[in-house]
Amino acid sequence: MISVSDITVCFAEKTVLDGFSLAVPEQGITALSGPSGCGKTTLLRVVAGLQKPQAGTASLPGPVSLLFQEDRLLPWRTVGQHITDVLPKARRGEVGRWLELVELAGEQARYPAQLSGGMGRRLALARCLACGGALLLLDEPFAGVDAQRAGRILARIRALGTPVLLTSHQEAVLSRCDRVLALEGPPLRQKNR
Ligand SMILES: Nc1ncnc2c1ncn2[C@@H]1O[C@H](COP(=O)(O)OP(=O)(O)OP(=O)(O)O)[C@@H](O)[C@H]1O
């Protein structure tokens, strides 16, 4: 199981997580859905180790790879270079594979300014996937990506066999996940519980 127990995160006077606990199977794709601002990103940041909670613990299958909500692309690096930058030398041959997975094959020489919003999102996703890890944390992976393409890419991500915890506001994405946890907040809580 991937689990967090009794997590508390406060920002100044705002309590975003208040003794929040969650356990999800280590298989397949789990989605977190809920209104903007309820605390989904904060939870992912705690799981990734980027946000230190005031209380609580997380139990993870191993190293995680996090796709930030923002693309965080480098204007001076090409599409292909974004992938080679995160691959060890012995795996440099994988660039095409990761770009094909997100349907960006053929765009290797372009720079971020030459990409559409959805293309930039897919590049950020490919870079995250190329990093590997025992758990993929994907914050709004398909923002700006059409539903059909998102569905195809999600199927390829599932085939990697790595457990995924993602957030999404897109019904077309949520309907293709193995389980959806409906959340509300802050403070973050599971709906109807
Ligand atoms: N560093 C911070 N300092 C102060 N408040 C913060 C900080 N990070 C998040 N918050 C607050 O915590 C709450 C939850 O934010 P979070 O980004 O986790 O929401 P979210 O569910 O991911 O929203 P969205 O769906 O819009 O991405 C919000 O009210 C936000 O203002």
Ligand as a Chemical Component Dictionary entry (heavy atoms), coordinates in Angstrom:
data_LIG
# 
_chem_comp.id                   LIG 
_chem_comp.type                 NON-POLYMER 
_chem_comp.pdbx_formal_charge   0 
_chem_comp.three_letter_code    LIG 
# 
loop_
_chem_comp_atom.comp_id 
_chem_comp_atom.atom_id 
_chem_comp_atom.alt_atom_id 
_chem_comp_atom.type_symbol 
_chem_comp_atom.charge 
_chem_comp_atom.model_Cartn_x 
_chem_comp_atom.model_Cartn_y 
_chem_comp_atom.model_Cartn_z 
_chem_comp_atom.pdbx_ordinal 
LIG N1  N1  N 0 3.080  27.797 0.258  1  
LIG C1  C1  C 0 1.824  28.135 0.613  2  
LIG N2  N2  N 0 1.601  29.168 1.447  3  
LIG C2  C2  C 0 0.334  29.510 1.828  4  
LIG N3  N3  N 0 -0.770 28.854 1.419  5  
LIG C3  C3  C 0 -0.593 27.824 0.588  6  
LIG C4  C4  C 0 0.698  27.406 0.136  7  
LIG N4  N4  N 0 0.538  26.326 -0.681 8  
LIG C5  C5  C 0 -0.778 26.102 -0.750 9  
LIG N5  N5  N 0 -1.463 26.987 0.015  10 
LIG C6  C6  C 0 -2.923 27.022 0.214  11 
LIG O1  O1  O 0 -3.332 25.698 0.494  12 
LIG C7  C7  C 0 -4.596 25.434 -0.101 13 
LIG C8  C8  C 0 -4.482 24.183 -0.947 14 
LIG O2  O2  O 0 -3.669 24.453 -2.081 15 
LIG P1  P1  P 0 -3.335 23.298 -3.123 16 
LIG O3  O3  O 0 -2.439 23.880 -4.153 17 
LIG O4  O4  O 0 -2.860 22.112 -2.381 18 
LIG O5  O5  O 0 -4.791 23.013 -3.733 19 
LIG P2  P2  P 0 -5.218 22.085 -4.942 20 
LIG O6  O6  O 0 -6.333 21.221 -4.462 21 
LIG O7  O7  O 0 -4.053 21.399 -5.527 22 
LIG O8  O8  O 0 -5.794 23.157 -5.973 23 
LIG P3  P3  P 0 -5.808 23.164 -7.594 24 
LIG O9  O9  O 0 -6.821 22.119 -8.007 25 
LIG O10 O10 O 0 -6.254 24.555 -7.912 26 
LIG O11 O11 O 0 -4.425 22.875 -8.052 27 
LIG C9  C9  C 0 -4.989 26.681 -0.882 28 
LIG O12 O12 O 0 -5.915 27.397 -0.100 29 
LIG C10 C10 C 0 -3.687 27.452 -1.009 30 
LIG O13 O13 O 0 -3.915 28.832 -0.980 31 
# 
loop_
_chem_comp_bond.comp_id 
_chem_comp_bond.atom_id_1 
_chem_comp_bond.atom_id_2 
_chem_comp_bond.value_order 
_chem_comp_bond.pdbx_ordinal 
LIG N1  C1  SING 1  
LIG C1  N2  SING 2  
LIG C1  C4  DOUB 3  
LIG N2  C2  DOUB 4  
LIG C2  N3  SING 5  
LIG N3  C3  DOUB 6  
LIG C3  C4  SING 7  
LIG C3  N5  SING 8  
LIG C4  N4  SING 9  
LIG N4  C5  DOUB 10 
LIG C5  N5  SING 11 
LIG N5  C6  SING 12 
LIG C6  O1  SING 13 
LIG C6  C10 SING 14 
LIG O1  C7  SING 15 
LIG C7  C8  SING 16 
LIG C7  C9  SING 17 
LIG C8  O2  SING 18 
LIG O2  P1  SING 19 
LIG P1  O3  DOUB 20 
LIG P1  O4  SING 21 
LIG P1  O5  SING 22 
LIG O5  P2  SING 23 
LIG P2  O6  DOUB 24 
LIG P2  O7  SING 25 
LIG P2  O8  SING 26 
LIG O8  P3  SING 27 
LIG P3  O9  DOUB 28 
LIG P3  O10 SING 29 
LIG P3  O11 SING 30 
LIG C9  O12 SING 31 
LIG C9  C10 SING 32 
LIG C10 O13 SING 33 
# 
